[in-house]
Amino acid sequence: MLGQTICGRYRIIRQIGKGGFGVTFLAEDTQRPGNPQCVVKQLKPQSDDSYTLHHAKRFFDQEAEILEILGNHDQIPRLLAHCTENQEFYIVQEYIKGQDLNQEVFSKRQLSEAEVIKLLKQILEVLAFVHQKRVIHRDLKPSNIMRRESDGKIVLIDFGAVKQVTTQIANPQGETQFTVAIGTPGYVASEQANGKPTLSSDIYALGVICIQALTGIHPDPRRRGFPTDSKTGEIIWRNQAQVSPKLANIIDKMVRYDYRQRYQSADEALEALKTLLPKKFLIGSGIAAVLAISLPAISIFKPPTPESFLQYENSNFGIKIKYPQSWQRQDINNPVTKEVVAFVSPQQSDVDKFKEKVIISVEEFSGTLDEFSKSSVQEIKKNTPDANVSTSETSFANKLGKELVFPGKTGENSLQNLQVFTLKGDKAYVITYTAEKDNYDEFLKTVEKMIKSFEIQ
């Protein structure tokens, strides 16, 4: 195919993808100034009998009409041409220069809740246009969601609709049948796997992407996959993520096993997500000008409002603690890390990229306090070999405890950690405070109040 010209004008440069549905090429438009690049998708039907080819051509033309309509959106590749040559079908689309979500995020780290909310909003806004046209994408996954290099916008690519051309055959009565379920393992909803996709099938796939971003777990069952409830079929994931109940509830509804219990379209999911987005209140320029003129010399002192604290209690672990009302509580109950709950500080500004947090862990331990302290220091040294760990005795939950102070690092952020712990019975109770090094002292008094309020029942 290299060097060949498709549809009379698109010269193949190189192959950029291959799958069960056909081959994708990078090409150049020989009839436009500068020969701009484009994408050519070669689609091969499962059968070459006359019945199949006749109905494949009809179906192919219908799908091209759909892609033409969708291409009117700035964040969906435009359809440039479609043609049939030598009983093979070709789709020519706009080339999107950028990187997909696999390259952008999933190859690096887990995303924070704020990052997932932002990404989810960006994708839903494009998907809402698709659903308004009553079109189902059918193959949403990280590699089909691009971040365009020129403006940083999300672009949806590789709609599964065109793949139907390659997976359908026709019997002598002209009835069309599909031989392969469209979609990617791990992202495909049950009804789509059974050949009956709905708009909410896309919502399911997008919810799975969010869980993948929050947990770092790949959903493909052939790899690790997500654990599911044996009775309900629902995905079990919250214990693997640092996530608020509000966002977790939205994602849970997106990935319900029964499609009737999900959000029924991207618009509906977007409305639910808006309840989590920050509201910005702006003062009009006219009002601001009046205030500036009428109050030039008045300085109003307002004493800071004391921080209000809420009570957290977990009867399963027999613990209580007070935490600031402005901090976000995240229930974890992770059987692997032994983390029970986390309290996350509010974002201080638009440039605040790291939220301070306090995590409570409860784990089985039958040794002495000094032995637990020694093992804790060893674990810190294993992760940060050059860490200077300061160790001292303290009073914690009305018992003798230990306090560790040590540095850390995540990405470009230099961190400072405070960890206090004590033993009761055969369990170790641990509170860990993590903050950016420069902001460590700012929250220290608040954290000390939390530690002082901690009770073991």
C-alpha positions in Angstrom: 0.0 0.0 0.0 2.9 2.4 0.6 3.1 5.0 -2.2 -0.4 4.1 -3.5 -3.0 6.8 -4.1 -6.5 6.2 -2.6 -9.7 7.9 -3.8 -7.7 9.5 -6.6 -5.8 12.0 -4.3 -4.6 10.5 -1.0 -1.1 9.1 -1.2 -0.2 6.5 1.5 2.9 7.5 3.5 3.1 4.8 6.2 1.1 2.4 8.3 0.2 3.7 11.7 -2.2 1.0 13.0 -3.7 -2.4 12.4 -6.5 -4.5 14.0 -9.1 -7.0 13.3 -11.2 -4.4 11.5 -8.6 -3.2 9.0 -5.5 -1.1 8.6 -4.9 2.6 9.3 -2.4 4.7 7.3 -1.0 8.1 7.4 -1.4 9.8 4.0 -1.0 13.1 2.3 -3.6 15.0 0.2 -1.9 15.5 -3.2 -4.6 18.0 -4.4 -4.2 20.6 -1.6 -1.4 23.1 -1.2 1.4 21.8 1.0 0.0 18.3 0.8 -1.5 18.2 4.3 -1.5 14.9 6.2 -4.6 12.9 6.7 -5.7 9.4 8.0 -6.8 6.6 5.7 -8.7 3.7 7.2 -8.9 0.6 5.0 -11.8 -1.6 6.0 -12.2 -5.2 4.8 -15.6 -7.0 5.2 -15.5 -10.5 6.7 -16.9 -12.0 3.5 -16.6 -11.1 -0.2 -19.8 -12.7 -1.4 -22.1 -10.5 -3.5 -24.8 -10.3 -0.8 -22.4 -9.1 1.9 -20.6 -6.6 -0.4 -23.9 -5.1 -1.6 -25.2 -4.5 1.9 -21.7 -3.5 3.2 -21.6 -0.8 0.6 -25.1 0.5 1.6 -24.1 0.4 5.3 -20.7 2.0 4.5 -22.4 5.0 2.8 -24.8 5.4 5.8 -22.0 5.4 8.3 -20.0 7.9 6.1 -23.0 10.3 6.3 -23.0 10.0 10.1 -19.2 10.8 10.3 -19.9 13.8 8.0 -22.4 15.1 10.6 -20.2 14.4 13.5 -17.2 16.1 11.8 -19.0 19.4 12.2 -17.8 19.5 15.8 -14.4 21.0 16.3 -13.3 18.1 18.6 -14.2 15.3 16.2 -12.0 14.6 13.1 -13.6 15.8 9.9 -14.5 13.3 7.2 -12.6 14.2 4.1 -13.6 11.4 1.7 -15.0 7.8 1.5 -14.6 5.5 -1.4 -14.7 1.8 -2.5 -11.8 0.3 -4.5 -11.2 -3.4 -5.3 -14.1 -4.5 -3.0 -12.4 -2.7 -0.1 -13.7 0.4 1.7 -11.8 3.5 2.6 -12.5 6.3 5.1 -10.3 9.4 4.9 -10.3 11.7 7.9 -8.6 14.7 9.3 -5.2 13.9 11.0 -5.1 14.9 14.7 -1.6 15.7 15.9 -1.2 15.1 19.6 -1.1 12.2 22.1 -3.8 9.9 23.4 -4.7 9.4 27.0 -2.5 6.3 27.3 0.5 8.5 26.6 -0.7 11.5 28.5 -1.7 10.0 31.8 -2.0 6.2 32.1 1.7 5.6 31.4 2.8 7.9 34.2 0.7 7.8 37.4 -2.7 7.8 38.9 -4.7 11.0 38.6 -6.0 13.0 41.5 -9.7 13.5 42.0 -9.5 17.1 40.7 -7.7 15.9 37.5 -10.3 13.2 36.9 -13.2 15.6 37.3 -11.6 18.0 34.8 -10.9 15.3 32.3 -14.4 13.8 32.7 -16.0 17.1 32.0 -13.9 17.7 28.9 -14.8 14.3 27.4 -18.5 14.5 28.3 -18.8 17.9 26.6 -17.7 16.4 23.3 -19.7 13.1 23.9 -22.8 15.2 24.5 -22.7 16.4 20.9 -22.4 12.8 19.7 -25.3 11.6 21.8 -27.5 14.6 20.7 -27.1 13.2 17.2 -28.2 9.8 18.5 -24.9 8.3 17.7 -23.1 5.8 19.9 -19.3 5.9 19.8 -19.0 2.2 20.8 -15.3 2.1 21.4 -14.4 4.7 24.0 -11.0 3.9 25.6 -7.8 5.9 26.4 -6.2 5.3 23.0 -9.3 6.8 21.2 -9.3 10.0 23.2 -6.7 12.4 22.0 -5.2 15.6 23.4 -4.7 17.9 20.4 -1.2 19.4 20.3 -2.3 22.8 18.9 -4.8 23.8 21.6 -4.8 21.1 24.2 -8.4 20.2 23.6 -9.8 16.7 23.8 -10.7 15.0 20.5 -12.7 11.8 20.1 -11.4 9.5 17.4 -12.0 6.1 15.9 -15.8 5.7 16.2 -16.8 2.1 16.3 -19.7 2.7 13.9 -17.5 2.3 10.8 -16.2 -1.0 12.1 -19.6 -2.4 11.6 -18.8 -2.5 7.9 -16.1 -5.1 8.5 -18.0 -7.3 10.9 -21.3 -7.8 9.1 -22.4 -10.4 6.6 -25.7 -10.7 4.7 -27.7 -13.9 4.0 -29.5 -14.5 0.7 -32.6 -12.8 2.2 -30.7 -9.6 2.6 -30.7 -9.8 6.4 -27.6 -8.2 8.0 -25.9 -10.0 10.7 -22.8 -9.0 12.8 -20.0 -11.5 13.4 -17.9 -9.6 16.0 -19.0 -7.5 19.0 -17.5 -4.0 18.6 -15.5 -2.6 21.5 -12.4 -3.3 23.7 -12.4 -5.8 26.5 -12.7 -4.1 29.9 -14.4 -1.1 28.5 -17.4 -2.8 26.9 -20.7 -2.8 28.7 -22.6 -6.1 29.0 -25.5 -5.1 26.6 -22.9 -3.9 24.0 -21.1 -7.2 24.3 -24.4 -8.9 23.5 -24.8 -6.7 20.3 -27.3 -4.2 21.8 -25.4 -1.0 22.5 -27.2 2.1 23.9 -26.0 5.6 24.6 -25.4 4.5 28.1 -22.9 2.0 26.8 -20.6 4.9 26.1 -21.2 6.2 29.7 -20.1 2.8 31.0 -16.8 2.9 29.0 -16.1 6.5 30.2 -16.8 5.5 33.8 -14.3 2.6 33.5 -11.7 5.1 32.2 -12.3 7.2 35.3 -11.8 4.2 37.6 -8.6 3.4 35.7 -7.3 6.9 36.1 -8.1 6.9 39.9 -6.8 3.4 40.7 -4.0 2.8 38.1 -5.6 -0.6 37.4 -6.1 -1.6 33.7 -9.7 -2.9 33.2 -8.8 -5.6 30.6 -9.8 -9.0 32.3 -7.0 -10.6 30.3 -4.5 -8.5 32.3 -5.5 -7.7 35.9 -9.0 -6.3 35.5 -11.4 -5.0 38.1 -12.8 -7.3 40.8 -16.6 -7.5 40.6 -19.4 -8.5 43.0 -20.3 -12.1 42.3 -24.0 -11.4 42.9 -24.6 -8.1 41.3 -21.8 -7.9 38.7 -20.9 -4.4 39.9 -17.3 -3.2 39.8 -15.5 -3.1 43.2 -13.0 -0.2 43.1 -13.5 2.4 45.8 -11.0 0.8 48.2 -8.3 1.2 45.6 -8.7 5.0 45.1 -8.4 8.3 46.9 -11.9 9.6 46.0 -14.7 11.5 47.6 -18.1 9.9 48.1 -19.8 12.4 45.7 -17.5 11.6 42.7 -17.5 7.9 43.6 -21.3 7.9 43.5 -21.4 9.5 40.1 -18.8 7.0 38.7 -20.7 4.1 40.3 -23.8 5.1 38.4 -21.9 5.4 35.2 -20.7 1.8 35.4 -23.9 0.1 36.6 -24.1 -3.4 35.2 -27.8 -2.8 34.3 -27.8 -0.1 31.6 -31.2 1.1 32.8 -29.6 2.3 36.1 -26.9 4.4 34.4 -27.0 8.0 33.2 -28.8 7.6 29.9 -26.7 10.1 27.9 -23.6 12.3 28.2 -25.9 15.3 28.9 -27.4 13.6 31.9 -24.0 12.6 33.3 -22.7 16.1 32.7 -25.5 17.6 34.7 -24.6 15.3 37.6 -20.9 16.2 37.3 -21.7 20.0 37.5 -22.6 19.5 41.2 -18.9 18.9 41.8 -17.5 21.8 39.8 -16.3 24.9 41.7 -18.6 27.9 41.4 -16.9 31.2 40.7 -18.5 34.4 41.9 -17.3 37.5 40.1 -17.9 41.2 41.0 -18.9 43.2 38.0 -16.5 45.9 36.8 -19.0 48.6 37.5 -19.6 47.6 41.1 -15.8 47.2 41.6 -15.2 50.7 40.3 -17.8 52.1 42.7 -16.3 50.3 45.7 -12.8 51.6 44.7 -14.1 55.2 44.5 -16.3 55.2 47.6 -14.0 53.3 50.0 -10.5 54.5 49.2 -9.3 54.9 52.7 -11.4 52.5 54.7 -9.6 49.4 56.0 -12.0 46.9 57.6 -10.5 44.3 60.0 -12.3 41.1 60.3 -10.9 38.5 62.7 -10.4 35.0 61.2 -13.3 32.6 61.9 -12.2 29.7 64.1 -12.0 26.4 62.2 -15.0 24.2 62.9 -14.4 20.5 63.5 -16.5 17.5 62.7 -16.5 14.1 64.4 -15.4 11.0 62.6 -16.1 7.6 64.2 -15.5 4.1 62.8 -16.9 1.4 65.1 -15.3 -1.4 63.0 -11.9 -0.2 64.0 -12.9 1.4 67.3 -11.5 4.9 66.5 -12.6 8.5 66.7 -11.1 11.7 65.5 -12.1 15.3 65.0 -11.2 16.9 61.6 -11.7 20.4 60.0 -15.1 21.0 58.4 -13.3 22.5 55.4 -11.3 19.3 54.8 -12.7 16.6 52.6 -13.1 13.1 54.1 -12.3 10.1 52.0 -13.3 6.7 53.2 -10.8 4.1 52.0 -10.9 0.8 54.0 -8.0 -0.6 51.9 -7.3 -4.2 53.0 -3.8 -4.1 51.3 -2.4 -0.7 52.6 -4.5 -0.9 55.9 -5.6 2.7 55.3 -9.0 3.4 56.8 -9.8 7.0 56.1 -8.1 10.2 54.7 -8.7 13.9 55.3 -7.7 16.2 52.5 -7.1 19.9 52.8 -9.0 22.4 50.6 -7.2 23.8 47.6 -5.6 27.1 48.6 -5.4 28.7 45.1 -5.5 27.9 41.4 -1.8 27.2 41.4 -2.0 24.8 44.4 -1.2 21.5 42.8 -0.8 19.4 46.0 -3.4 19.0 48.7 -2.2 18.2 52.2 -3.7 15.1 53.7 -4.0 13.1 57.0 -4.3 9.4 56.7 -5.3 6.9 59.4 -4.2 3.3 59.2 -4.9 0.4 61.4 -2.9 -2.8 61.0 -2.2 -6.1 62.8 1.0 -6.1 64.8 2.0 -8.3 67.7 5.5 -6.9 68.6 6.7 -4.0 70.7 6.4 -0.2 70.0 10.2 0.0 69.3 9.9 -3.0 66.9 7.1 -1.2 65.0 9.1 2.0 64.9 12.1 0.2 63.5 10.0 -1.5 60.8 8.5 1.8 59.9 11.8 3.5 59.5 13.1 0.6 57.4 10.0 1.0 55.1 10.7 4.7 54.7 14.3 4.1 53.9 13.3 1.5 51.3 11.3 4.1 49.5 13.6 7.0 50.1 17.1 5.6 50.8 18.7 9.0 51.7 15.8 10.1 53.9 16.8 11.6 57.3 14.2 10.2 59.7 13.8 12.0 63.1 12.4 9.7 65.8 11.0 10.7 69.2 8.6 9.5 71.9 5.2 11.2 72.2 1.8 10.8 73.9 -0.8 9.5 71.5 -4.4 8.5 72.3 -3.5 8.6 76.0 -0.8 6.0 75.4 2.9 6.0 74.8 3.6 6.5 71.1 6.3 7.3 68.6 6.7 10.3 66.3 8.6 10.2 63.0 9.4 13.2 60.8 10.8 12.5 57.4 11.0 14.0 53.8 9.5 12.6 50.7 8.9 13.3 47.0 6.1 12.9 44.5 6.6 14.1 41.0 8.1 17.5 41.2 6.8 18.1 44.7 9.2 17.9 47.7 7.2 16.7 50.7 7.5 16.6 54.5 5.8 13.9 56.5 4.8 13.5 60.2 3.8 10.1 61.4 2.6 9.2 64.9 1.6 5.7 66.1 0.9 3.6 69.1 -0.1 0.0 69.9 -3.1 -1.4 71.6 -3.7 -5.2 71.8 -2.5 -6.7 68.6 -3.0 -3.6 66.5 -1.0 -0.6 65.5 -2.8 2.8 65.0 -1.0 5.2 62.7 -1.7 8.8 61.6 0.4 10.2 58.8 0.4 13.8 57.8 1.8 14.7 54.3 2.3 18.2 53.0 4.4 20.1 50.5 7.6 21.1 52.3 6.9 24.8 52.1 3.4 24.4 53.4 4.1 21.9 56.1 4.1 24.4 59.0 0.9 26.2 57.7 -1.3 23.1 58.5 0.8 21.7 61.4 -1.3 23.3 64.2 -4.5 21.9 62.7 -3.0 18.5 62.3 -1.8 18.5 65.9 -5.4 19.3 67.0 -6.5 16.3 65.0 -3.9 14.0 66.5 -4.7 15.2 70.0 -8.4 14.4 69.5 -7.7 10.8 68.3 -9.3 8.1 70.5 -9.0 4.4 70.5 -12.1 2.7 72.0 
